[in-house]
Amino acid sequence: MMKTNVGGLDRILRILVGLVLIALAATGTVGAWGWIGIVPLATGLLRSCPLYSIIGLNTCPLSSRS
C-alpha cells in the first residue's frame, strides 16, 4: 500500500490540472503531450505521489496520514 502524501489543496490542483490537460489533448488543442495529464490526475485521485516519496515531501495533514 502506498503512503498518503498528497493533501487538500495539492490534491484538488492536481486533479483539476490533470482533467484540463486531458480535455485539451482530447480536443486536439495542445497535441499528444497533453495526455501527460493522466499523471497528476492519478496522483491526485490516489493521494500518493512517488516523487514526493523520493524527495521526502508531504502535503498531507498529520491527522490523516497512513
Secondary structure, 3 states (H helix, E strand, C coil): CCCCCCCHHHHHHHHHHHHHHHHHHHCCCCCHHHHHHHHHHHHHHHCCCHHHHHHCCCCCCHHHCC
